[in-house]
């Protein structure tokens, strides 16, 4: 008869409480994390947290973002919810903020858009890879053009750049350092410490 090892039993029982502890601390500190690709699932999780924090208090929420982007419409859901809730949100870019994540990042006023010193930003037009019948491909192409215009208008509105300039800038991948993102108007201020955030 084999003997069970206590150390093998301990691992599963400690993982969940640790997660719960971190979740509780994040909620109490009014911090929302958006890391990795944006999808329907991650958007639902972020929106749920925003709604809960907004219902809990009118105090500022800190949102930390490090994302290459992802599904544009999922980013739209977060973007619109950020503008919908009452509590102000400090958007803090870190690592990199690209594509649909930039659209989400721009949902808050410029004075509440921050990034850490080593953050990089990527702006570009939406891409697609539709297959199937020619008519379906044509419809998909038209939707990409509409999405491109919408993304460009958001960037133009939030940075003060002329729409034609933005459309030209997103024609190809455009990478921006933290300093370049401030100059472009994406970021309000570079911060190195939490104490520098707007409250």
QUIWO-V612597 format. One record per helix or strand of 3 or more residues. SS is the DSSP state (~ for helix, > for strand). FROM is the first residue (numbers start at 1). LEN is the number of residues. Records with the same first field share a line. If there is no record, write none. Layout:
SS=FROM-LEN ; FROM-LEN
This chain:
~=6-23 ; 40-17 ; 72-13 ; 100-6 ; 110-3 ; 134-26 ; 163-7 ; 178-7 ; 194-3
>=31-5 ; 61-7 ; 89-10 ; 113-3 ; 120-4 ; 174-4
